[in-house]
């Protein structure tokens, strides 16, 4: 519930900043400042001018301290996000096919942190005729180094899949590869979820989809 409300607040904050160039927190401080001045004016009507000026100066000081505290908090948040970004992995799926060479899938970590316990969930939204693609899986990987580290992977072919497809292992592998590889003119009908952890055990997920341009897998979502 808290996460949902925080996302709503963030969306409202971004909308407000686009419309007024001032975010929600700055508006809050400004409104508080104005309300404080009205309160000082009405509550100090019996006081002399010197006392009114002293109260107003104290209120200005309090607002300045509040604004400084807010700015310091946001700077800390930015530094925290930058630190987290520097240690976050970002794993994507690639496919290579060159004349005379083996067709290969590989996971590549383009992030700046180590990826651990990498798993690929079953492929969904495909229409392979003779193979149940929902049953196609890839073996998990233990570690992928950051900044371009990669590891090759191949679909797992079980005896049950061979029996149901009535094909030999080589033909079945080619059938699976043809079904899940990027290809020209293909609509976005295939999704693959890559689940992994960073060095601190925080879970991350990349969802890739096929592209109708046949130029690889595009990242649909990263979290």
SERO-4910 file (N, C-alpha, C, O; in steps of 0.05 Angstrom, whole numbers):
BEGIN
 pado doro    nc1    nc2    nc3   cac1   cac2   cac3    cc1    cc2    cc3    oc1    oc2    oc3
  Unk    A     17    -24      0      0      0      0     17     25      0     12     45    -14
  Unk    A     39     24     17     57     48     18     71     52     -8     74     75    -17
  Unk    A     80     30    -21     93     32    -47     75     44    -68     83     61    -84
  Unk    A     49     35    -68     29     45    -87     25     75    -83     25     90   -102
  Unk    A     22     84    -58     18    113    -52     43    129    -60     41    152    -69
  Unk    A     67    118    -55     91    132    -62     94    135    -92    103    156   -101
  Unk    A     86    115   -108     86    118   -137     66    139   -146     73    155   -165
  Unk    A     43    140   -134     23    160   -141     33    188   -135     30    207   -150
  Unk    A     46    191   -111     57    217   -104     79    225   -123     80    249   -130
  Unk    A     95    206   -132    117    213   -150    106    222   -177    116    240   -189
  Unk    A     85    208   -187     72    216   -212     60    244   -210     63    260   -228
  Unk    A     46    250   -188     35    276   -184     57    297   -182     54    319   -192
  Unk    A     79    290   -169    101    309   -166    113    316   -193    119    339   -199
  Unk    A    116    296   -211    127    300   -238    108    317   -254    117    335   -269
  Unk    A     82    312   -252     62    327   -267     62    356   -258     61    375   -274
  Unk    A     64    361   -232     64    388   -221     89    403   -229     87    427   -235
  Unk    A    111    390   -230    136    403   -239    136    410   -268    146    431   -276
  Unk    A    123    393   -285    121    399   -313    103    424   -318    108    440   -336
  Unk    A     82    426   -302     63    447   -306     72    474   -294     66    495   -304
  Unk    A     86    473   -271     93    498   -257    123    502   -253    131    523   -243
  Unk    A    139    483   -261    168    483   -257    176    481   -227    200    484   -220
  Unk    A    157    478   -209    162    475   -181    150    448   -172    127    442   -178
  Unk    A    165    433   -157    155    407   -148    137    409   -123    134    431   -112
  Unk    A    126    387   -115    107    386    -93    119    396    -67    106    411    -52
  Unk    A    144    388    -61    156    396    -36    161    426    -35    157    438    -14
  Unk    A    169    438    -57    173    467    -57    146    482    -54    145    503    -41
  Unk    A    126    472    -67     99    483    -64     90    481    -34     78    500    -24
  Unk    A     96    459    -22     89    455      6    103    476     24     90    487     42
  Unk    A    128    481     19    143    500     35    132    528     30    129    544     49
  Unk    A    126    535      5    115    561     -1     88    566     12     83    587     23
  Unk    A     71    546     11     44    548     23     47    551     53     33    567     66
  Unk    A     65    535     65     69    537     94     80    565    102     72    575    122
  Unk    A     97    576     86    108    602     91     86    624     91     85    641    108
  Unk    A     69    622     70     47    642     68     27    639     91     19    659    103
  Unk    A     20    614     98      1    610    120     13    619    146     -1    630    164
  Unk    A     39    616    149     53    625    174     52    655    176     48    666    198
  Unk    A     55    669    153     54    699    154     26    708    162     23    727    177
  Unk    A      5    695    151    -22    702    158    -27    697    188    -39    713    202
  Unk    A    -17    674    198    -21    668    226     -6    688    244    -17    697    264
  Unk    A     17    696    236     32    716    252     17    743    252     16    756    272
  Unk    A      6    750    228     -8    775    227    -33    776    245    -38    796    259
  Unk    A    -48    754    245    -73    754    261    -68    749    291    -82    759    308
  Unk    A    -48    733    297    -43    726    325    -26    747    340    -25    747    365
  Unk    A    -13    765    325      4    785    339     -7    813    335      8    832    335
  Unk    A    -34    815    333    -46    841    329    -42    859    353    -41    884    351
  Unk    A    -40    847    377    -37    864    401     -8    870    407     -2    886    426
  Unk    A     11    858    392     39    863    398     49    888    384     37    898    365
  Unk    A     71    898    394     82    922    382     98    915    357    102    891    351
  Unk    A    106    935    342    120    930    316    146    915    319    152    898    303
  Unk    A    161    921    340    187    907    344    183    877    348    198    861    337
  Unk    A    163    870    364    157    841    369    148    828    343    155    805    338
  Unk    A    132    842    328    122    830    302    146    825    283    147    804    271
  Unk    A    164    844    282    187    841    265    204    817    274    214    802    258
  Unk    A    207    814    301    223    792    312    210    765    305    224    746    297
  Unk    A    184    763    307    169    739    300    172    732    270    177    709    263
  Unk    A    170    753    254    173    748    225    201    739    218    204    721    201
  Unk    A    221    751    231    249    742    226    253    713    234    266    698    220
  Unk    A    242    706    257    244    678    266    230    659    247    239    637    242
  Unk    A    207    668    236    192    651    217    208    648    191    210    626    179
  Unk    A    220    670    181    238    668    158    261    648    163    268    632    146
  Unk    A    272    649    187    295    632    194    285    602    194    300    585    185
  Unk    A    262    598    206    251    570    207    246    559    179    252    536    173
  Unk    A    235    576    161    230    567    133    257    561    119    259    542    104
  Unk    A    277    579    124    303    575    111    316    548    121    327    533    105
  Unk    A    313    542    146    324    517    157    309    493    145    321    473    138
  Unk    A    282    496    142    266    475    130    274    470    101    276    447     93
  Unk    A    278    492     86    286    489     58    313    477     56    318    460     38
  Unk    A    332    485     73    359    473     73    358    443     79    372    427     67
  Unk    A    341    436     99    338    408    106    327    391     83    336    369     78
  Unk    A    307    403     69    296    390     46    316    385     24    318    364     12
  Unk    A    331    406     18    352    404     -3    373    384      4    382    368    -13
  Unk    A    381    384     30    401    364     39    390    336     36    405    318     28
  Unk    A    364    332     42    352    305     39    352    296     10    359    273      5
  Unk    A    345    314     -8    344    307    -36    371    301    -47    375    284    -64
  Unk    A    391    316    -38    419    311    -47    428    283    -37    441    269    -52
  Unk    A    420    276    -13    426    250     -3    412    228    -19    424    207    -25
  Unk    A    387    233    -27    372    214    -43    386    210    -70    388    188    -80
  Unk    A    395    232    -82    408    231   -108    434    215   -106    440    198   -123
  Unk    A    450    220    -85    475    206    -81    470    176    -76    485    159    -86
  Unk    A    448    170    -62    441    142    -57    434    128    -83    442    105    -88
  Unk    A    418    141   -100    410    130   -126    435    126   -144    437    105   -158
  Unk    A    453    145   -144    477    142   -160    494    119   -150    506    104   -166
  Unk    A    496    116   -124    511     94   -112    498     67   -120    512     48   -127
  Unk    A    471     66   -117    457     41   -125    461     35   -154    464     12   -162
  Unk    A    460     56   -171    463     52   -200    491     40   -206    494     23   -224
  Unk    A    511     49   -191    538     40   -196    542     11   -189    561     -1   -198
  Unk    A    525      0   -172    528    -28   -165    506    -46   -175    504    -69   -168
  Unk    A    489    -35   -193    466    -50   -203    474    -66   -229    487    -54   -246
  Unk    A    467    -91   -231    470   -106   -255    447   -100   -274    426    -91   -266
  Unk    A    451   -105   -300    430   -101   -320    435   -123   -341    451   -120   -359
  Unk    A    420   -145   -339    424   -168   -356    404   -168   -379    380   -164   -375
  Unk    A    414   -172   -403    397   -173   -427    403   -199   -442    423   -213   -436
  Unk    A    386   -205   -461    388   -229   -477    396   -222   -505    383   -204   -517
  Unk    A    416   -235   -517    424   -231   -544    424   -257   -560    425   -279   -548
  Unk    A    423   -254   -586    424   -277   -604    443   -272   -627    442   -250   -638
  Unk    A    459   -291   -634    478   -287   -656    475   -310   -676    472   -334   -668
  Unk    A    476   -303   -701    474   -323   -722    491   -314   -745    483   -295   -759
  Unk    A    513   -327   -750    531   -319   -772    535   -343   -790    534   -366   -781
  Unk    A    538   -338   -816    542   -360   -835    565   -378   -827    587   -369   -822
  Unk    A    559   -404   -827    580   -424   -820    586   -426   -791    603   -442   -783
  Unk    A    572   -411   -774    577   -412   -745    552   -421   -730    530   -421   -741
  Unk    A    556   -430   -706    534   -440   -690    515   -417   -682    523   -395   -676
  Unk    A    489   -423   -681    469   -404   -672    469   -404   -641    467   -425   -629
  Unk    A    473   -381   -629    476   -380   -600    459   -358   -588    455   -337   -599
  Unk    A    450   -364   -564    438   -345   -546    458   -339   -524    473   -357   -516
  Unk    A    459   -314   -515    476   -309   -492    465   -286   -475    452   -267   -485
  Unk    A    470   -288   -449    462   -267   -430    486   -248   -427    509   -257   -424
  Unk    A    480   -222   -428    501   -202   -425    494   -182   -403    472   -172   -402
  Unk    A    513   -178   -386    509   -159   -364    521   -132   -372    546   -128   -370
  Unk    A    504   -113   -380    514    -87   -388    513    -67   -365    519    -43   -369
  Unk    A    506    -76   -341    506    -59   -317    534    -58   -305    554    -68   -315
  Unk    A    535    -44   -282    561    -39   -268    564    -56   -243    583    -52   -228
  Unk    A    546    -75   -239    548    -92   -215    546   -121   -223    535   -128   -245
  Unk    A    556   -139   -206    555   -168   -211    527   -178   -210    511   -170   -193
  Unk    A    519   -195   -229    493   -208   -229    496   -237   -219    514   -251   -228
  Unk    A    479   -244   -200    481   -271   -188    455   -286   -192    434   -274   -195
  Unk    A    456   -312   -190    432   -329   -190    413   -322   -213    390   -315   -208
  Unk    A    423   -323   -237    407   -314   -260    389   -337   -269    398   -359   -273
  Unk    A    363   -330   -272    344   -350   -282    327   -337   -304    321   -314   -304
  Unk    A    320   -354   -323    303   -345   -346    277   -360   -344    276   -385   -344
  Unk    A    256   -345   -342    229   -357   -339    220   -368   -366    229   -359   -387
  Unk    A    201   -387   -366    190   -397   -391    181   -375   -410    170   -355   -401
  Unk    A    185   -380   -435    177   -361   -456    146   -362   -458    134   -383   -457
  Unk    A    134   -338   -462    105   -337   -465     97   -322   -490    113   -309   -503
  Unk    A     72   -325   -498     60   -312   -521     74   -320   -547     80   -302   -564
  Unk    A     79   -345   -551     91   -354   -576     72   -375   -589     53   -384   -576
  Unk    A     76   -381   -614     58   -399   -628     73   -421   -643     67   -427   -666
  Unk    A     92   -433   -630    107   -456   -642     88   -479   -644     75   -487   -625
  Unk    A     85   -490   -668     64   -510   -673     70   -537   -660     52   -548   -648
  Unk    A     94   -548   -663     98   -575   -655    112   -577   -628    118   -600   -619
  Unk    A    117   -555   -615    130   -556   -589    116   -537   -570    108   -515   -577
  Unk    A    111   -546   -545     99   -529   -525    121   -510   -515    137   -517   -498
  Unk    A    120   -485   -525    142   -467   -519    141   -458   -489    162   -451   -478
  Unk    A    118   -460   -477    117   -454   -448    134   -473   -432    142   -467   -410
  Unk    A    140   -496   -443    157   -516   -430    186   -512   -435    203   -525   -423
  Unk    A    193   -494   -454    221   -489   -460    234   -472   -438    224   -451   -431
  Unk    A    256   -482   -428    270   -467   -407    300   -466   -414    310   -480   -431
  Unk    A    313   -447   -400    342   -445   -403    354   -452   -375    342   -447   -355
  Unk    A    378   -463   -375    391   -469   -349    398   -444   -334    406   -424   -346
  Unk    A    397   -444   -307    405   -421   -292    435   -417   -293    450   -436   -297
  Unk    A    443   -392   -288    471   -386   -287    478   -374   -260    461   -361   -247
  Unk    A    503   -379   -251    510   -371   -224    518   -341   -222    508   -326   -206
  Unk    A    537   -333   -240    548   -306   -238    554   -296   -267    564   -311   -284
  Unk    A    548   -270   -271    557   -256   -296    571   -231   -287    560   -214   -272
  Unk    A    596   -227   -296    611   -204   -288    600   -178   -300    586   -180   -321
  Unk    A    605   -155   -288    593   -130   -299    608   -119   -323    629   -130   -331
  Unk    A    597    -97   -334    610    -82   -355    616    -99   -380    638    -99   -391
  Unk    A    595   -114   -389    598   -129   -413    603   -159   -410    607   -173   -430
  Unk    A    604   -169   -386    608   -198   -382    584   -213   -393    562   -204   -393
  Unk    A    590   -237   -404    568   -252   -417    573   -282   -413    594   -291   -405
  Unk    A    551   -297   -417    552   -326   -415    533   -338   -436    511   -328   -439
  Unk    A    542   -358   -450    525   -371   -470    505   -390   -457    511   -402   -437
  Unk    A    481   -391   -469    460   -409   -459    447   -423   -482    447   -414   -504
  Unk    A    436   -447   -476    421   -462   -496    395   -472   -484    395   -478   -460
  Unk    A    373   -473   -499    348   -484   -488    352   -512   -478    367   -528   -490
  Unk    A    337   -519   -457    338   -546   -446    318   -564   -461    295   -557   -463
  Unk    A    328   -586   -472    311   -605   -486    308   -630   -469    328   -644   -464
  Unk    A    284   -636   -460    279   -659   -443    270   -683   -460    261   -679   -483
  Unk    A    271   -707   -449    262   -731   -463    232   -729   -469    223   -739   -490
  Unk    A    217   -717   -451    189   -714   -455    183   -696   -479    165   -702   -495
  Unk    A    198   -675   -483    195   -657   -506    202   -672   -532    188   -668   -552
  Unk    A    223   -689   -531    230   -704   -555    209   -724   -563    203   -727   -586
  Unk    A    197   -736   -543    176   -756   -548    151   -743   -560    139   -753   -579
  Unk    A    143   -720   -549    119   -707   -558    123   -695   -586    104   -694   -602
  Unk    A    147   -685   -592    152   -672   -617    157   -693   -640    154   -686   -663
  Unk    A    165   -717   -632    171   -738   -651    193   -729   -671    193   -735   -695
  Unk    A    213   -715   -660    236   -706   -676    261   -714   -661    261   -719   -637
  Unk    A    284   -714   -676    309   -719   -662    318   -693   -649    306   -672   -653
  Unk    A    339   -695   -632    347   -673   -616    356   -649   -633    349   -626   -626
  Unk    A    370   -654   -655    380   -632   -671    357   -617   -685    357   -592   -685
  Unk    A    338   -631   -696    315   -618   -709    298   -603   -689    289   -581   -694
  Unk    A    294   -615   -665    278   -601   -644    292   -576   -635    279   -555   -631
  Unk    A    319   -576   -632    333   -552   -624    330   -531   -645    326   -507   -638
  Unk    A    332   -538   -671    329   -518   -692    301   -506   -692    297   -483   -697
  Unk    A    281   -524   -686    253   -515   -685    249   -494   -663    236   -474   -667
  Unk    A    261   -500   -640    258   -482   -617    272   -456   -623    261   -434   -618
  Unk    A    296   -457   -634    311   -433   -640    296   -416   -660    295   -391   -657
  Unk    A    285   -428   -681    269   -413   -701    245   -399   -688    236   -378   -697
  Unk    A    234   -412   -667    210   -401   -655    216   -377   -637    200   -359   -634
  Unk    A    239   -378   -624    244   -357   -604    265   -337   -612    269   -317   -598
  Unk    A    278   -340   -635    298   -321   -643    285   -296   -655    262   -298   -665
  Unk    A    298   -273   -655    287   -249   -668    287   -254   -698    306   -266   -709
  Unk    A    266   -245   -712    265   -249   -741    250   -226   -753    232   -214   -741
  Unk    A    258   -219   -778    246   -196   -792    216   -200   -797    208   -222   -805
  Unk    A    201   -180   -792    172   -181   -798    155   -193   -776    131   -195   -778
  Unk    A    169   -201   -755    154   -214   -732    142   -193   -714    155   -173   -708
  Unk    A    118   -197   -707    105   -178   -688    115   -185   -660    127   -206   -655
  Unk    A    111   -167   -642    121   -171   -614    103   -191   -601     83   -184   -588
  Unk    A    109   -217   -604     92   -238   -593    107   -256   -575     97   -278   -568
  Unk    A    131   -248   -566    147   -266   -549    160   -249   -527    172   -228   -532
  Unk    A    158   -259   -503    170   -245   -480    187   -265   -465    180   -289   -462
  Unk    A    209   -255   -454    226   -271   -437    233   -255   -413    242   -232   -415
  Unk    A    230   -267   -389    236   -254   -364    263   -265   -353    267   -289   -351
  Unk    A    281   -246   -347    307   -254   -336    307   -244   -307    306   -220   -301
  Unk    A    309   -262   -288    309   -256   -260    337   -260   -248    350   -280   -254
  Unk    A    346   -241   -233    373   -243   -222    376   -225   -197    358   -210   -190
  Unk    A    399   -227   -184    405   -212   -159    431   -197   -163    448   -205   -178
  Unk    A    433   -175   -148    459   -161   -147    476   -173   -125    468   -192   -112
  Unk    A    499   -161   -120    518   -172   -100    507   -171    -72    517   -185    -55
  Unk    A    487   -154    -67    476   -150    -40    450   -166    -37    437   -165    -16
  Unk    A    442   -182    -57    419   -199    -55    393   -186    -63    371   -198    -60
  Unk    A    394   -161    -73    370   -147    -83    361   -159   -110    377   -162   -128
  Unk    A    335   -165   -112    325   -178   -136    321   -157   -158    313   -135   -153
  Unk    A    327   -165   -183    323   -149   -207    310   -166   -228    311   -190   -228
  Unk    A    297   -152   -247    284   -167   -269    285   -151   -295    281   -127   -295
  Unk    A    292   -165   -316    292   -153   -343    272   -168   -360    273   -193   -361
  Unk    A    254   -155   -374    235   -167   -392    242   -159   -420    242   -135   -426
  Unk    A    249   -178   -437    256   -172   -465    234   -183   -483    221   -203   -477
  Unk    A    231   -169   -506    211   -177   -526    224   -178   -553    244   -164   -558
  Unk    A    212   -194   -571    223   -194   -598    213   -169   -613    193   -157   -606
  Unk    A    229   -162   -633    223   -138   -649    214   -146   -677    225   -164   -688
  Unk    A    195   -131   -688    186   -136   -715    207   -129   -736    205   -136   -759
  Unk    A    228   -115   -727    249   -107   -746    271   -129   -747    289   -128   -764
  Unk    A    268   -150   -730    287   -172   -731    315   -165   -722    334   -180   -729
  Unk    A    318   -144   -707    345   -135   -699    352   -142   -671    369   -129   -658
  Unk    A    339   -162   -660    346   -171   -633    322   -169   -613    300   -164   -621
  Unk    A    329   -172   -588    309   -169   -567    310   -141   -555    332   -130   -550
  Unk    A    287   -129   -552    286   -102   -540    277   -104   -511    261   -120   -504
  Unk    A    289    -87   -495    282    -86   -466    255    -73   -463    252    -49   -470
  Unk    A    235    -87   -453    209    -76   -449    207    -64   -421    193    -44   -416
  Unk    A    220    -77   -401    218    -68   -374    242    -77   -358    253    -99   -362
  Unk    A    252    -60   -341    274    -66   -323    267    -56   -295    259    -33   -291
  Unk    A    270    -73   -276    264    -64   -248    282    -80   -229    280    -75   -204
***
